[in-house]
């Protein structure tokens, strides 16, 4: 599974949890004026210094029997999730909206509870598990010469990367032992 596929699975999971639409972060996308959530893939890192296990299997490669080695590497993917809310003031009528729209902090708050429930995380399982949800931070943005309500949190998910390779194996050898 590529990092882009992991990002897509993560965004699909978020869309099942959160009310405003969740989008993948792309620098070329226009700024939306509606409430929405953006999921930005930050990085992936190996959790341990070495693979947990390496699986070996016989496979056919270019018409001959070869050995494929597949290390099982526990990996953590780091996502930065940003929620953008609507202003309390309607820019068209210049009046207060009633009822008040959900704040970005309110939009992201369910993520903390969702990380604690296995039933909510089932769409990610068995491939991924939610490892950590950071505190939700209130970080308003200055966009197009006006303040925009925004909240941000980090989510870490873990899974096993299984990229296999054909390797050379010495099946049989002879040696000469000479005592001097």
Helices and strands as residue ranges (DSSP letters): H 3-17, E 22-24, E 36-46, E 53-61, E 64-84, H 104-114, H 118-121, E 128-133, E 137-138, E 141-143, E 146-148, E 150-161, E 164-167
